[in-house]
Amino acid sequence: MTTPFFAAVGGGHTTEILLTLFIMLAAAKITAEIFERLKQPAVVGEILAGVIIGGSVLGWVAPSEFTNTLAEIGVVFLLFTVGLETKPSAIFKVGKLAAIVAVLGVIVPFVCGYLLMLAWGESNVQALFIGTALVATSIGITARVLSAMGLLDAPTSRIILGAAVIDDILGLLILAIVSSVAAGKIDYVEIITTAALAIGFTAFVALVGAKVLTNLAPTIERLRIGDSFFVFGLVLCLGLSVAAAYIGVAAIIGAFLAGMALAEASEENPKMHRQTSAVTEFLVPFFLVNIGMQLKLDVFRDGSTILLAIILTVVAVATKLVGCGLGAMSLGWRRAGQVGMGMTPRGEVGIVVAQIGLSLAVINDSLYGVVLFMAVATTMIAPPFLKWLFATEDAAKDNIDSDDAGGIVAQGDFCKIG
Amino acid sequence: MTTPFFAAVGGGHTTEILLTLFIMLAAAKITAEIFERLKQPAVVGEILAGVIIGGSVLGWVAPSEFTNTLAEIGVVFLLFTVGLETKPSAIFKVGKLAAIVAVLGVIVPFVCGYLLMLAWGESNVQALFIGTALVATSIGITARVLSAMGLLDAPTSRIILGAAVIDDILGLLILAIVSSVAAGKIDYVEIITTAALAIGFTAFVALVGAKVLTNLAPTIERLRIGDSFFVFGLVLCLGLSVAAAYIGVAAIIGAFLAGMALAEASEENPKMHRQTSAVTEFLVPFFLVNIGMQLKLDVFRDGSTILLAIILTVVAVATKLVGCGLGAMSLGWRRAGQVGMGMTPRGEVGIVVAQIGLSLAVINDSLYGVVLFMAVATTMIAPPFLKWLFATEDAAKDNIDSDDAGGIVAQGDFCKIG
């Protein structure tokens, strides 16, 4: 099979890509099935699948530009789907509390992470970077867990989602500042411009977007193309993701806002929700597996690296739990705990910070490994605790789905609506 | 926005990809809407969108490895969805007729294309390549058009799909032979091995696969992961696509067979069909737009190139119409015409042949442009005629959907099942 024909058709680039997709999806779903049977969150199983097929264990699939892109598209659609289930009014209702949770959940981890690294003997710039890596919650992971548990409507979920959006914006601003420091000059104009754009964009889409789209809905329904509302949603999701990225907010925030802006307009259209959810269902495993694939276990041959990774993970969990929990203390201990634990996963955001640090040469391979470990570990630690914190409160829901691995309602199941 | 932070997050690779997705999807759907309003097939509109945003007109998106991959994934899912609607028994019923249609539809275009190019003064190898480019029907385009018209169940549709699968396999074998000739040596062992593998794989999946999966269905339903049947289908689709590609059949044939093998097992599961259809609905526009983007209009500054392109297109249409039509003549004139016109689009298969010819340096840019023109033109010519040939026969169906652009039922509409 060596003719150019087979090079182009048989064993070519596209075949490799299809093989990558096959391995990632099959591995994700096999481990998810095992985790469900062990009554553990499927999300953790899918991340673990990435660790197993990645370079550290089997080496079947290496994280590449392609898998990163696929993962990003996956998390974009995940946030869009979550946004669709999130009415702006529900977020505004918790807006003030979410803002307090977000701000405390940014300050406490940043300061503690910074001080820990200074105490560990790292330089000022390195300490700033590690502090920054602790700042931003992975809204993707939290959203996936809450959605898989059928809890997107819970009051604490609203706070978590609202706070995660705010802390993502704050995190990106801090990253811009720290990157400027690392590059040797702070560009105040750029930072202020970015901040203004980010806040303006978010406020505009959340406030004006929803109203415009609710008025537009009948027109969208009347389009001649098939499934016009679904198609419009896909285009809006991609468009606002790109707009957000160009403005300096993360693409996923744009996708979330696109979904939220459509939440009320699409309320009468369960078919559109089902279709979006199917696309997300297909794409999300690639996001989760790709996170696991980032983990390189070989930097942990050094005992002190292991120690630092564990300490940083403990700090990462504790500071979000304390910071965000304090912010939400008015809701009582249990719900404050739900909020704090919900904000714990760092997932892809921590990894992006570490990658930038590496590209700026302020962080070495070993510190990069430590941040990755923290990002993946916080992501894997949170789901079981979240499940436990919600399950004990939510006994009624458990009874409804008692045959379904402890009340877990798969995300795709809002297909049952129609 | 020049810090590494923005390079990584703001204007980075992933943002570009999201922008590409946005432009391709938005352009596809805007032109599709215009075409629907003009009572023309949306498929043609989406291909035209590719011509417009591609290098020949606006130059917004260039065909790249990424868009080709995306297109391939799109057509893989399209064929999987079509396979899901195609029960093996329905194909076996028309098997003999489909085989006759396929064989005549391979011989007539190949011989006529070869002779035309010799008469035009091209070399023997070039003529062989152009003949080969005329051989294989684009099952993707035909399937999309039939599915958009709600005609996958029509008897002629079964013949077209069966014949397209067979002629794809024959086309790939001829391509392997012609590539060997171009490389200066014919590797008979490889050609026979490929032929045996291709036929064996197709027969095995079609005959054994369906039975195995029908028996497996209750087990798949019992899995704990959400939407287990949908997920299983996705994994099977990707797995058999890869297997087909490695064996030397096109990936899309594997996807089609995966769908067909699941068609009976998934009959009781309309939700799985709806979910798969949503993923396909999202991905297919990228396949169609990418075909249009391949067309480079600037090679047509030369009058004789235009003339050759037009003659080759006429030959491409006439030979499939005559070859396949002759094969199906037992069904009467109109249905023979439907089959012949249904087999006319060359789409991505003709383009693949041209690309291989270019990579082997047997075809120059101008001949490449001619083949691309033929591939895109046959793809755009067929849908309106198909629509007309079916619509005049299918007057009853028209009345049911009379407000819907001449009886067009959008593909996603089998979501109405549930």
Contacts between the chains, C-beta under 8 A, distances in Angstrom:
chain1	res1	chain2	res2	distance
A	1	B	190	7.0
A	1	B	194	7.9
A	1	B	248	6.7
A	3	B	176	6.6
A	3	B	179	5.0
A	3	B	180	6.3
A	3	B	183	6.4
A	3	B	187	7.3
A	3	B	190	7.3
A	4	B	179	6.1
A	4	B	183	7.4
A	4	B	356	5.9
A	4	B	359	5.6
A	4	B	360	5.6
A	5	B	175	5.7
A	5	B	176	5.4
A	5	B	179	4.2
A	5	B	356	5.8
A	6	B	176	7.8
A	6	B	248	6.5
A	8	B	352	6.9
A	8	B	355	6.6
A	8	B	356	5.2
A	8	B	359	6.7
A	9	B	172	7.2
A	9	B	175	8.0
A	9	B	245	7.0
A	9	B	248	7.7
A	9	B	250	6.5
A	9	B	352	6.5
A	9	B	356	7.8
A	10	B	245	5.9
A	10	B	246	6.4
A	10	B	247	7.9
A	10	B	248	5.3
A	11	B	245	7.5
A	11	B	246	6.8
A	12	B	245	7.9
A	13	B	65	6.3
A	13	B	68	8.0
A	13	B	69	7.0
A	14	B	68	6.9
A	14	B	69	5.5
A	14	B	72	4.5
A	14	B	245	7.7
A	14	B	251	7.0
A	15	B	242	6.3
A	15	B	245	4.1
A	15	B	246	6.8
A	15	B	251	6.6
A	17	B	69	5.1
A	17	B	72	7.6
A	17	B	73	7.5
A	18	B	72	7.5
A	18	B	73	7.4
A	18	B	76	7.0
A	18	B	238	5.9
A	18	B	241	5.2
A	18	B	242	4.9
A	18	B	245	6.8
A	18	B	251	6.0
A	19	B	242	4.8
A	21	B	73	7.4
A	21	B	238	5.2
A	22	B	235	6.9
A	22	B	238	3.9
A	22	B	239	5.2
A	22	B	241	7.7
A	22	B	242	5.4
A	25	B	231	7.8
A	25	B	234	6.1
A	25	B	235	5.5
A	25	B	238	6.3
A	26	B	235	4.9
A	26	B	238	7.8
A	26	B	239	7.1
A	29	B	225	5.9
A	29	B	231	5.2
A	29	B	235	6.4
A	32	B	225	5.0
A	33	B	223	5.7
A	33	B	224	5.8
A	33	B	225	5.1
A	36	B	224	3.6
A	36	B	225	5.9
A	37	B	224	5.8
A	42	B	225	6.4
A	42	B	226	7.8
A	65	B	13	6.3
A	66	B	69	7.8
A	68	B	14	6.9
A	69	B	13	7.0
A	69	B	14	5.5
A	69	B	17	5.1
A	69	B	66	7.8
A	72	B	14	4.5
A	72	B	17	7.6
A	72	B	18	7.5
A	73	B	17	7.5
A	73	B	18	7.4
A	73	B	21	7.4
A	76	B	18	7.0
A	148	B	226	7.5
A	172	B	9	7.1
A	175	B	5	5.6
A	175	B	9	8.0
A	176	B	3	6.5
A	176	B	5	5.3
A	176	B	6	7.8
A	179	B	3	4.9
A	179	B	4	6.1
A	179	B	5	4.3
A	180	B	3	6.3
A	183	B	3	6.4
A	183	B	4	7.4
A	187	B	3	7.4
A	190	B	1	7.0
A	190	B	3	7.3
A	194	B	1	7.8
A	223	B	33	5.7
A	224	B	33	5.8
A	224	B	36	3.6
A	224	B	37	5.8
A	224	B	404	7.8
A	224	B	405	5.8
A	225	B	29	5.9
A	225	B	32	5.0
A	225	B	33	5.1
A	225	B	36	5.9
A	225	B	42	6.4
A	225	B	410	7.1
A	226	B	42	7.8
A	226	B	148	7.5
A	226	B	281	7.5
A	226	B	409	7.9
A	226	B	410	2.0
A	226	B	411	6.2
A	226	B	412	5.0
A	226	B	413	6.2
A	227	B	281	6.1
A	227	B	410	6.2
A	227	B	412	4.1
A	227	B	413	7.7
A	227	B	415	7.7
A	230	B	278	7.1
A	230	B	281	6.9
A	230	B	412	7.1
A	231	B	25	7.8
A	231	B	29	5.3
A	231	B	281	7.6
A	234	B	25	6.1
A	234	B	282	6.0
A	235	B	22	6.9
A	235	B	25	5.5
A	235	B	26	4.9
A	235	B	29	6.4
A	238	B	18	5.9
A	238	B	21	5.2
A	238	B	22	3.9
A	238	B	25	6.3
A	238	B	26	7.8
A	239	B	22	5.2
A	239	B	26	7.1
A	241	B	18	5.2
A	241	B	22	7.8
A	242	B	15	6.3
A	242	B	18	4.9
A	242	B	19	4.8
A	242	B	22	5.4
A	245	B	9	6.9
A	245	B	10	5.8
A	245	B	11	7.4
A	245	B	12	7.9
A	245	B	14	7.7
A	245	B	15	4.1
A	245	B	18	6.8
A	246	B	10	6.4
A	246	B	11	6.7
A	246	B	15	6.8
A	247	B	10	7.9
A	248	B	1	6.7
A	248	B	6	6.5
A	248	B	9	7.7
A	248	B	10	5.3
A	250	B	9	6.5
A	251	B	14	7.0
A	251	B	15	6.6
A	251	B	18	5.9
A	271	B	415	6.0
A	274	B	274	6.6
A	274	B	275	7.6
A	274	B	278	7.2
A	274	B	415	7.6
A	275	B	274	7.6
A	275	B	278	3.7
A	275	B	281	6.9
A	275	B	412	7.1
A	275	B	415	7.3
A	276	B	278	7.5
A	278	B	230	7.1
A	278	B	274	7.2
A	278	B	275	3.7
A	278	B	276	7.5
A	278	B	278	3.9
A	278	B	279	5.8
A	279	B	278	5.8
A	279	B	279	5.6
A	279	B	282	5.0
A	281	B	226	7.5
A	281	B	227	6.1
A	281	B	230	6.9
A	281	B	231	7.6
A	281	B	275	6.9
A	282	B	234	6.0
A	282	B	279	5.0
A	352	B	8	6.8
A	352	B	9	6.5
A	355	B	8	6.6
A	356	B	4	5.9
A	356	B	5	5.9
A	356	B	8	5.1
A	356	B	9	7.8
A	359	B	4	5.7
A	359	B	8	6.8
A	360	B	4	5.6
A	404	B	224	8.0
A	405	B	224	5.7
A	410	B	225	7.2
A	410	B	226	2.1
A	410	B	227	6.2
A	411	B	226	6.2
A	412	B	226	4.9
A	412	B	227	4.1
A	412	B	230	7.1
A	412	B	275	7.1
A	413	B	226	6.3
A	413	B	227	7.8
A	415	B	227	7.8
A	415	B	271	5.9
A	415	B	274	7.5
A	415	B	275	7.3
A	418	B	418	6.7
